[in-house]
Amino acid sequence: MSKLNDRRKEISDMSAREAQNQVKELRLKLFNLRLQQQRGEVKNSRVFAQTRKDIARLLQRLTVLESEQ
């Protein structure tokens, strides 16, 4: 199975609290990446898009969990 499918499966199995914690961590990671980019330390700019997409997946999961309640 691909890394993307593994990540999607992992996110679909998360609880609301885990997803919220993961969103916080990813937003902090994105912030740090922006700082590193300004200093010219980022070699793989694809990490930005991947991080934003993971945040979107997690927010979608939170929305699904909220609608189930």
C-alpha positions in Angstrom: 0.0 0.0 0.0 1.2 3.5 -0.8 2.2 6.0 1.9 -0.8 8.2 1.0 -3.2 5.3 1.5 -1.5 4.4 4.8 -1.8 8.1 5.9 -5.5 8.2 4.9 -6.2 5.0 6.9 -4.3 6.3 9.9 -6.4 9.5 9.8 -9.7 7.7 9.4 -8.9 5.7 12.6 -8.2 8.8 14.7 -10.4 10.1 17.5 -11.3 13.8 17.6 -8.7 14.5 20.3 -5.9 12.8 18.4 -6.9 14.7 15.2 -6.9 18.0 17.0 -3.5 17.3 18.5 -2.2 16.3 15.1 -3.5 19.5 13.5 -1.7 21.6 16.1 1.5 19.7 15.5 1.2 20.1 11.7 0.4 23.8 11.9 3.5 24.3 14.1 5.6 22.3 11.5 4.3 24.5 8.7 5.2 27.6 10.7 8.7 26.2 11.2 9.0 25.3 7.6 8.2 28.9 6.6 10.9 30.2 8.9 13.4 27.7 7.5 12.4 28.8 3.9 13.1 32.4 4.7 16.6 31.4 5.9 17.1 29.3 2.8 17.3 26.0 4.6 14.4 24.2 2.9 15.5 21.8 0.2 12.3 20.0 -0.6 9.5 22.6 -1.1 7.0 19.7 -1.7 6.8 19.3 2.1 4.7 22.5 2.3 1.9 21.0 0.1 2.0 17.7 1.8 1.7 19.3 5.2 -1.2 21.5 4.1 -3.0 18.5 2.6 -2.6 16.5 5.8 -4.1 19.4 7.8 -7.0 19.5 5.4 -7.5 15.7 5.7 -7.5 16.0 9.5 -10.0 18.9 9.5 -12.3 16.9 7.2 -12.0 14.0 9.7 -13.0 16.4 12.6 -16.0 17.6 10.6 -17.1 14.0 10.0 -16.7 13.2 13.7 -18.7 16.3 14.7 -21.6 15.4 12.3 -21.8 11.9 13.7 -22.5 13.2 17.2 
